[in-house]
Amino acid sequence: MKIVRLIIIVVFFAISGKAQIGYLNYDKMHIGQEVSAHSARMLGLAGSGLALQGAYGQGVVNPALIVSAQKGFGFKAGFAVNKLIENREYPYYDSFVGFNDYGSYAYNAHWYYKAYFALRFSAKAPWGSWFALQAGFTPLLDFRYDYTEEVRDPVAKSDQLLGYNWISQDGVMNMGYLALGYQVFPKWTLGLTLGMVRGSIDSTEQIEPKISGAFLSRSSTQRSRTLQRTPLVVSLGTHYQLTDRLGLAASVRLPFSLSFDGKVKSSSDSAWTSYNEKLTYPLRLGTGFDYRFQNILQARVFADFYYEFWSHFKDSRTTHRSFRDTYTIRAGIEHIFFDKLPFRVGFAFNQLPQNPDLTKTLLTVGTGWKIGPADLDAAAGIVHQQFFQPDIFPDTIYGLPARTDLDRVTWTSYFLRLDVSYHFFD
């Protein structure tokens, strides 16, 4: 309980930090938001468990973990649910032009869904070493974003409706992968994952005036991006069982690129304009450990550290932006009651590459139920972020005075995972 209280205190201070200028919505739409938990168990541990041997979800980031000292076949299937709540507020002033407070003018809440699965086979080679193969399908980068705002006259007492502005984007880069894990020595395993990415991104931005005017008309812009080829994502991993209670692990994900055939069309032009775009994602290094207590608690503690070289990120169409290298810390605790009921809690903290002062803190909890060879797992997580940003749609669109001050934007993200796994062992 003391450890849980400490995690809650750290999270409180982390999410209560000073807000910075950020463009999280644009970055999610343009370069995507990486999915860090590929199973309910992983989410319950806040994505930690780089040294959690035998785990399904961790096979994506450290394939050495899929090796199990049991011969047989198994599968896992699950469902991921995310909810993003965005609240945009503008500053308002008194008659003496003194700042009063922020007032909300756009509130959006949207649910997003995605399925994932994995199949695994493990066996013992004739020379005595264990090996395992795992094939699966999981979301890798999420580009989905939806936004709607209602525009009203801030001066007129009637609070006249001027129009609606909205953005809708759909698209997920999904990865089908094949992982191989091999036991080099009794306490040392190595692994390799080859992932193939597929997907497309479609977005619409629209302005819908509800009043008439000389320069007011409905307008929209449509964009579409389709992968030119199937990119390959390569991950390498290793695990070493130092003692009966302590395991060590490391992983490497090599840089990979997404090359898009893009096209854009506005309501003023019926023809599509084509363009090419290439996004190169950076090298990621990770290390972690798994420690098992021997006291009455009998809990397992996981801690991971990742470093990503975002300063090497490249965007063929936007060369003026520069990102910085980032680090991520993930930690989780797992305790299984009565050999059937797991309880998990996790904490993750990472910098954002757009601004070193922008951070993201994730707090998670998870549980499950073991019924013979079957495991049912569930987990939930929350992230709270606040940043400042210029207005997405300028007020001048509706003939209002230009506003130069910044909006205060609050993002609250909820993550839910539910999956089931079954093992057929000899």
Secondary structure per residue as TSV (DSSP state, phi and psi in degrees):
chain	resnum	aa	ss	phi	psi
A	1	M	-	360.0	-35.4
A	2	K	H	-62.1	-38.6
A	3	I	H	-66.4	-41.2
A	4	V	H	-62.6	-43.0
A	5	R	H	-62.4	-40.5
A	6	L	H	-62.2	-42.2
A	7	I	H	-61.4	-43.2
A	8	I	H	-62.9	-41.2
A	9	I	H	-64.1	-44.5
A	10	V	H	-61.2	-42.9
A	11	V	H	-62.6	-41.1
A	12	F	H	-59.2	-48.1
A	13	F	H	-70.3	-31.7
A	14	A	H	-67.6	-42.1
A	15	I	H	-84.6	-5.8
A	16	S	T	-99.7	11.6
A	17	G	S	-72.0	171.8
A	18	K	-	-67.5	133.3
A	19	A	-	-76.7	150.9
A	20	Q	E	-125.9	167.7
A	21	I	E	-70.0	130.2
A	22	G	-	-149.6	161.5
A	23	Y	-	-131.3	52.7
A	24	L	H	-63.3	-36.1
A	25	N	H	-67.4	-45.5
A	26	Y	H	-63.4	-41.1
A	27	D	H	-67.5	-37.6
A	28	K	H	-63.9	-40.0
A	29	M	H	-70.1	-32.0
A	30	H	H	-93.3	-48.9
A	31	I	H	-110.8	-6.2
A	32	G	-	86.6	162.8
A	33	Q	E	-114.5	121.0
A	34	E	E	-71.0	139.5
A	35	V	-	-86.4	117.7
A	36	S	-	-98.7	-15.0
A	37	A	-	-120.7	117.0
A	38	H	S	-103.7	15.9
A	39	S	S	-164.1	165.7
A	40	A	H	-65.9	-37.6
A	41	R	H	-62.9	-41.6
A	42	M	H	-62.4	-43.4
A	43	L	H	-64.5	-40.9
A	44	G	H	-59.5	-25.6
A	45	L	T	-101.7	15.9
A	46	A	T	59.4	32.7
A	47	G	T	83.0	-1.5
A	48	S	-	-78.7	177.4
A	49	G	-	107.6	29.2
A	50	L	T	-61.3	-19.2
A	51	A	T	-111.6	17.5
A	52	L	-	-84.1	92.4
A	53	Q	T	-68.4	138.8
A	54	G	T	88.2	-1.7
A	55	A	-	-78.8	140.0
A	56	Y	S	-71.5	-55.7
A	57	G	G	-61.9	-35.7
A	58	Q	G	-70.5	-10.7
A	59	G	G	-62.0	-19.8
A	60	V	T	-72.9	-39.2
A	61	V	T	-100.3	-26.4
A	62	N	-	-141.5	88.6
A	63	P	G	-64.9	-14.7
A	64	A	G	-64.4	-18.9
A	65	L	G	-79.0	-13.8
A	66	I	G	-77.0	-11.2
A	67	V	-	-69.7	128.1
A	68	S	-	-131.5	142.4
A	69	A	S	-82.4	40.4
A	70	Q	S	-139.3	129.3
A	71	K	-	-81.9	135.6
A	72	G	E	154.3	-169.3
A	73	F	E	-125.6	144.8
A	74	G	E	-150.0	163.6
A	75	F	E	-145.3	158.5
A	76	K	E	-138.5	137.1
A	77	A	E	-139.1	140.6
A	78	G	E	-156.7	179.5
A	79	F	E	-135.1	131.6
A	80	A	E	-108.5	132.5
A	81	V	E	-126.9	125.2
A	82	N	E	-122.1	143.9
A	83	K	E	-130.4	129.0
A	84	L	E	-114.5	122.0
A	85	I	E	-109.3	120.6
A	86	E	E	-118.8	127.6
A	87	N	E	-122.9	118.0
A	88	R	E	-105.2	133.5
A	89	E	E	-129.2	142.5
A	90	Y	E	-110.8	150.0
A	91	P	E	-76.7	139.4
A	92	Y	E	-125.3	155.9
A	93	Y	E	-127.5	160.7
A	94	D	-	-86.7	-176.2
A	95	S	T	-67.2	-15.9
A	96	F	T	-97.9	16.8
A	97	V	S	59.3	35.2
A	98	G	-	-100.7	139.1
A	99	F	E	-65.8	131.5
A	100	N	E	-102.9	-61.9
A	101	D	E	-170.9	-173.8
A	102	Y	E	-105.9	140.8
A	103	G	E	-120.1	133.6
A	104	S	E	-73.0	135.0
A	105	Y	E	-129.0	-9.1
A	106	A	E	-148.7	119.1
A	107	Y	E	-124.6	122.6
A	108	N	E	-128.6	137.8
A	109	A	E	-138.6	119.4
A	110	H	E	-135.9	141.5
A	111	W	E	-101.1	144.7
A	112	Y	E	-134.7	143.3
A	113	Y	E	-130.6	151.0
A	114	K	E	-163.6	141.7
A	115	A	E	-100.8	160.4
A	116	Y	E	-150.4	157.5
A	117	F	E	-156.5	164.5
A	118	A	E	-153.1	143.7
A	119	L	E	-121.2	139.0
A	120	R	E	-140.1	141.5
A	121	F	E	-129.6	132.3
A	122	S	E	-129.7	146.4
A	123	A	E	-157.8	172.9
A	124	K	E	-111.1	126.4
A	125	A	-	-69.6	157.2
A	126	P	T	-56.2	-28.6
A	127	W	T	-88.2	4.8
A	128	G	S	103.3	-8.0
A	129	S	-	-89.6	141.4
A	130	W	E	-84.4	148.1
A	131	F	E	-143.5	162.9
A	132	A	E	-148.8	147.6
A	133	L	E	-122.0	137.3
A	134	Q	E	-137.4	131.9
A	135	A	E	-122.3	141.4
A	136	G	E	-161.1	-180.0
A	137	F	E	-141.4	126.7
A	138	T	E	-151.3	148.7
A	139	P	E	-68.6	139.2
A	140	L	E	-109.7	-49.4
A	141	L	E	-131.2	130.5
A	142	D	E	-107.8	119.5
A	143	F	-	-106.9	7.2
A	144	R	-	-76.0	135.7
A	145	Y	E	-159.2	138.1
A	146	D	E	-136.8	139.2
A	147	Y	E	-149.5	135.2
A	148	T	E	-138.3	136.3
A	149	E	E	-134.4	145.6
A	150	E	E	-104.0	125.8
A	151	V	E	-103.6	125.3
A	152	R	E	-127.4	157.6
A	153	D	-	-73.1	116.7
A	154	P	S	-76.2	-9.3
A	155	V	S	-100.6	-43.7
A	156	A	-	-64.1	134.9
A	157	K	T	-66.9	-24.6
A	158	S	T	-75.0	-6.7
A	159	D	-	54.5	49.0
A	160	Q	-	-60.6	135.8
A	161	L	E	-75.9	124.4
A	162	L	E	-98.9	-32.4
A	163	G	E	166.6	-177.0
A	164	Y	E	-125.5	141.2
A	165	N	E	-122.9	138.5
A	166	W	E	-151.8	155.7
A	167	I	E	-130.6	134.8
A	168	S	E	-137.8	120.3
A	169	Q	E	-130.4	135.6
A	170	D	E	-127.5	136.3
A	171	G	-	162.5	132.1
A	172	V	E	-136.5	133.0
A	173	M	E	-88.1	108.4
A	174	N	E	-95.1	147.6
A	175	M	E	-122.0	120.5
A	176	G	E	-92.2	134.4
A	177	Y	E	-139.4	158.6
A	178	L	E	-129.9	124.0
A	179	A	E	-118.0	142.4
A	180	L	E	-126.3	127.1
A	181	G	E	-120.4	140.3
A	182	Y	E	-139.1	135.4
A	183	Q	E	-87.1	103.6
A	184	V	E	-72.0	-48.8
A	185	F	E	-131.4	167.2
A	186	P	T	-52.5	-30.1
A	187	K	T	-111.2	3.6
A	188	W	E	-129.8	127.1
A	189	T	E	-126.5	150.3
A	190	L	E	-124.5	157.8
A	191	G	E	-151.8	155.8
A	192	L	E	-138.2	133.5
A	193	T	E	-122.3	131.3
A	194	L	E	-114.8	117.2
A	195	G	E	-113.7	140.1
A	196	M	E	-117.5	124.0
A	197	V	E	-100.6	136.2
A	198	R	E	-138.6	154.3
A	199	G	-	152.3	172.2
A	200	S	E	-146.6	162.5
A	201	I	E	-130.9	127.6
A	202	D	E	-130.0	133.7
A	203	S	E	-140.3	153.5
A	204	T	E	-136.5	131.5
A	205	E	E	-119.6	126.8
A	206	Q	E	-138.8	143.6
A	207	I	E	-119.1	124.0
A	208	E	E	-124.1	89.8
A	209	P	E	-66.6	144.8
A	210	K	S	-112.5	9.2
A	211	I	S	-128.1	162.6
A	212	S	-	-100.2	150.5
A	213	G	-	-172.2	164.7
A	214	A	T	-63.8	-32.7
A	215	F	T	-114.7	14.0
A	216	L	-	-104.4	125.7
A	217	S	-	-157.3	155.6
A	218	R	-	-67.6	133.2
A	219	S	E	-140.2	152.0
A	220	S	E	-150.1	155.7
A	221	T	E	-133.5	128.1
A	222	Q	E	-112.6	138.7
A	223	R	E	-132.0	147.3
A	224	S	E	-143.9	135.1
A	225	R	E	-129.7	127.8
A	226	T	E	-126.4	136.1
A	227	L	E	-62.4	134.2
A	228	Q	S	-70.6	-37.6
A	229	R	S	-147.3	179.5
A	230	T	-	-90.8	106.6
A	231	P	-	-69.1	151.8
A	232	L	E	-110.6	126.8
A	233	V	E	-110.2	120.7
A	234	V	E	-111.9	128.0
A	235	S	E	-127.5	140.6
A	236	L	E	-122.3	145.4
A	237	G	E	-149.7	159.6
A	238	T	E	-145.5	152.8
A	239	H	E	-142.1	136.4
A	240	Y	E	-132.5	124.6
A	241	Q	E	-88.1	94.0
A	242	L	-	-66.2	-45.9
A	243	T	S	-138.1	-179.9
A	244	D	S	-63.0	-23.5
A	245	R	S	-108.2	-14.8
A	246	L	E	-125.8	122.7
A	247	G	E	-118.8	142.6
A	248	L	E	-119.9	148.5
A	249	A	E	-149.7	160.2
A	250	A	E	-150.5	153.2
A	251	S	E	-146.7	156.6
A	252	V	E	-137.8	128.0
A	253	R	E	-111.8	119.9
A	254	L	-	-72.6	157.1
A	255	P	-	-59.0	148.6
A	256	F	E	-144.4	159.9
A	257	S	E	-125.3	145.3
A	258	L	E	-114.1	116.1
A	259	S	E	-106.0	123.6
A	260	F	E	-112.8	143.7
A	261	D	E	-93.5	112.5
A	262	G	E	-109.6	156.6
A	263	K	E	-150.2	149.0
A	264	V	E	-138.7	144.9
A	265	K	E	-145.5	134.5
A	266	S	E	-107.8	163.3
A	267	S	T	-67.4	-19.1
A	268	S	T	-84.3	-7.3
A	269	D	-	-140.6	118.4
A	270	S	-	-75.9	-12.0
A	271	A	S	-92.3	145.1
A	272	W	-	-82.1	141.3
A	273	T	E	-107.3	124.6
A	274	S	E	-93.4	152.6
A	275	Y	E	-156.1	164.7
A	276	N	E	-115.6	147.3
A	277	E	E	-145.3	140.8
A	278	K	E	-133.5	124.5
A	279	L	E	-111.9	125.0
A	280	T	E	-111.0	114.0
A	281	Y	E	-90.0	148.9
A	282	P	-	-87.5	172.8
A	283	L	-	-66.3	140.7
A	284	R	E	-128.6	129.9
A	285	L	E	-114.2	142.1
A	286	G	E	-141.6	150.2
A	287	T	E	-146.7	150.5
A	288	G	E	-164.9	172.5
A	289	F	E	-141.5	160.0
A	290	D	E	-127.9	121.4
A	291	Y	E	-124.2	132.4
A	292	R	E	-108.8	123.0
A	293	F	-	-75.4	153.6
A	294	Q	-	-111.1	-2.7
A	295	N	S	-78.5	-165.6
A	296	I	S	-65.3	-24.2
A	297	L	S	-67.7	-42.4
A	298	Q	-	51.9	42.2
A	299	A	-	-95.5	161.5
A	300	R	E	-111.7	133.7
A	301	V	E	-114.9	132.5
A	302	F	E	-121.1	139.7
A	303	A	E	-144.9	131.7
A	304	D	E	-130.3	151.8
A	305	F	E	-133.9	127.1
A	306	Y	E	-120.2	146.1
A	307	Y	E	-131.1	126.3
A	308	E	E	-119.2	133.8
A	309	F	-	-89.5	66.1
A	310	W	G	-67.3	-17.1
A	311	S	G	-64.3	-15.4
A	312	H	G	-98.1	4.5
A	313	F	-	-65.0	139.3
A	314	K	E	-130.0	138.0
A	315	D	E	-129.2	116.1
A	316	S	T	-66.4	-19.9
A	317	R	T	-105.4	-11.7
A	318	T	-	-133.0	94.9
A	319	T	-	-96.9	-10.8
A	320	H	S	-83.1	-13.5
A	321	R	-	-90.7	142.7
A	322	S	-	-126.7	132.5
A	323	F	-	-103.6	163.6
A	324	R	-	-118.9	153.6
A	325	D	-	-61.3	148.1
A	326	T	E	-132.3	162.0
A	327	Y	E	-128.3	155.4
A	328	T	E	-133.9	135.1
A	329	I	E	-117.4	127.6
A	330	R	E	-128.6	139.5
A	331	A	E	-144.4	145.9
A	332	G	E	-152.0	156.0
A	333	I	E	-129.0	135.4
A	334	E	E	-130.4	130.2
A	335	H	E	-134.4	133.9
A	336	I	E	-108.4	116.4
A	337	F	E	-86.6	134.7
A	338	F	T	57.3	23.4
A	339	D	T	61.7	16.6
A	340	K	T	-136.9	-31.9
A	341	L	E	-112.8	102.1
A	342	P	E	-82.2	147.1
A	343	F	E	-126.0	129.5
A	344	R	E	-131.3	144.9
A	345	V	E	-142.2	143.0
A	346	G	E	-144.1	160.1
A	347	F	E	-144.3	134.2
A	348	A	E	-137.9	141.5
A	349	F	E	-137.1	130.2
A	350	N	E	-147.0	149.1
A	351	Q	E	-77.2	156.1
A	352	L	E	-104.3	138.0
A	353	P	T	-68.6	-21.1
A	354	Q	T	-68.3	-32.7
A	355	N	E	-154.9	121.3
A	356	P	E	-62.8	-18.3
A	357	D	E	-86.5	-9.0
A	358	L	E	-90.0	129.0
A	359	T	E	-133.0	168.0
A	360	K	E	-136.2	129.5
A	361	T	E	-119.9	128.7
A	362	L	E	-117.4	130.8
A	363	L	E	-120.2	128.9
A	364	T	E	-133.2	161.7
A	365	V	E	-146.0	147.0
A	366	G	E	-152.2	162.0
A	367	T	E	-152.9	-169.9
A	368	G	E	177.8	-169.4
A	369	W	E	-153.8	132.0
A	370	K	E	-105.2	122.4
A	371	I	E	-125.9	94.0
A	372	G	T	60.7	-125.8
A	373	P	T	-82.1	1.0
A	374	A	E	-105.2	146.9
A	375	D	E	-129.8	129.5
A	376	L	E	-112.6	123.4
A	377	D	E	-126.2	145.6
A	378	A	E	-142.5	148.0
A	379	A	E	-155.1	156.9
A	380	A	E	-142.2	149.1
A	381	G	E	-144.7	160.2
A	382	I	E	-140.2	141.1
A	383	V	E	-130.9	133.1
A	384	H	E	-123.1	123.8
A	385	Q	E	-133.2	148.6
A	386	Q	E	-138.9	135.3
A	387	F	E	-152.5	167.0
A	388	F	E	-109.0	145.7
A	389	Q	E	-157.5	146.1
A	390	P	-	-63.2	158.5
A	391	D	-	-57.3	134.1
A	392	I	S	-64.4	-46.5
A	393	F	S	-113.1	113.4
A	394	P	-	-59.1	142.4
A	395	D	G	-64.3	-21.6
A	396	T	G	-64.0	-16.0
A	397	I	G	-57.6	-36.0
A	398	Y	G	-104.9	19.1
A	399	G	T	79.1	13.2
A	400	L	-	-87.8	159.5
A	401	P	-	-61.8	146.6
A	402	A	-	-65.3	139.4
A	403	R	-	-112.8	121.9
A	404	T	-	-98.4	-15.5
A	405	D	S	-76.1	165.4
A	406	L	-	-98.0	147.1
A	407	D	E	-77.2	149.5
A	408	R	E	-99.2	121.8
A	409	V	E	-114.6	131.0
A	410	T	E	-118.0	125.4
A	411	W	E	-110.9	128.1
A	412	T	E	-123.7	116.8
A	413	S	E	-111.3	133.1
A	414	Y	E	-114.1	137.8
A	415	F	E	-125.5	130.2
A	416	L	E	-129.0	139.3
A	417	R	E	-135.7	137.9
A	418	L	E	-139.7	122.8
A	419	D	E	-148.3	163.2
A	420	V	E	-131.2	141.1
A	421	S	E	-129.6	151.8
A	422	Y	E	-139.9	140.2
A	423	H	E	-122.6	128.0
A	424	F	E	-108.6	94.4
A	425	F	E	-104.5	147.2
A	426	D	-	-76.2	360.0
